[in-house]
Amino acid sequence: MSSPLHTVKKDFGSKEGLVDQLMPLLDRGADESEEEFKDRLLRVSNRKLLRLWAREQDVRARFGSREALVDQIVEMSGGDADNRRVLLEKGTGQLLSIHWGHSRAARR
């Protein structure tokens, strides 16, 4: 098993390479500039950055986009536009957990 640093260097060339690929996939604060966002991500551990990368790739592979994931959750829960708005404010990890819960309930 390779270390997170080795994985980052092997797959992305450097931590900056990974951060550059992650930036368009992640939501940043409305009052945060792109440079501040990049600086913040560069302070995050390699392990967490790799987890974020894997999660975002999973969402893109399974659902196409974060919005498609939200639409599927709304459809599964019988929600409306207000429910969709609230879900869009949640983090991607929370959305995946909510989807998992609804999927599990539907299988029962």
N, C-alpha and C positions, 0 to 999 in steps of 0.2 A: 504494500500500500504506500503510495507516495504522499508526501506532505502537501498541504495546501499551496505553499510557496512553489514547490516543484510543478504542481498541476497548473498553477497560474502561468508560470514561465513557459511550460510546454505548450499549453493551449492558446495563450493570448500574447505571449512574448514578454509582457510585464504587467504589473498591477495597473498602470495607466492604460494599457491596451484593454484590459477587462473593464475598467471604469468607463472608458470611451464607448464600449459596446453596450454597457448597462444603462448609461445616461438616457438614451431615447426611450428605453423601456420602462423606466421608473418615473413616478410622479414626484415633482418637487414642490416645495411651498410656494405660494403665490408671491411672497415678498423676498424670495431667495433667487439671486442671480445664478446664471449658469456656472460662472466661475466659483461662487460660493458652494454650489451643489457639488461640483467636481471636487473641491477641496474637502468637503465633508465626506464624500465617498472614499477619497484616498486615505482617510484616517480610519476607515472601517477595516476589520481584519480580513485577510484573504479567505478564510473559511466562510465568513458571513457573505462576502461578495460572491463566492462560488455557490452558496445556497440560494442567494437572490437570483443568480444567473440560471440555475437549474429550475427554480420555481417559475421564472418568467418564460423559459423555454417550454416547460410543461404546459403552461397556460396557452401559449401560442400553438403548440402541437395539438392539444386536445380540443381547444375551443376557437382558435383563430385570433382572438383578441380578448382583452379584459372585458370589453363591453358585451361581447358574445357570451362570456361566462355569466355576467350579470343578467342578461336576457334569459339564459337558461334557468337560472335560479328563480327569477320572477315567474317564469312559466311553470316550474315545478311547484312553487309555493302558491300559485294562484294570486299573486300580488298585482299591484297596479302601478301607475306612474309614480306615485309618492314612494312606494316601496322601492322602485328602481332608483330613484334619486338618493334615497338613504343608502342603498347598497353601493352606489357609485362612490360614496364618500368613504367607504371602508377600504382597508388594505387588501392587497391581493391574497395574502395568506389567510385572512379572515374569510374572504370570498370562497377560497378553495375549501375551507373547513365547513362553511355553510352548505356548499354544494355537496360535499361528502355526506353531511348529515341528511340532506334531502334525498340523496341517492340511496342511502342505506334504508331510510324509512320507506322509500318506494319499493325496495326489494322485499320488504316484509309482508 
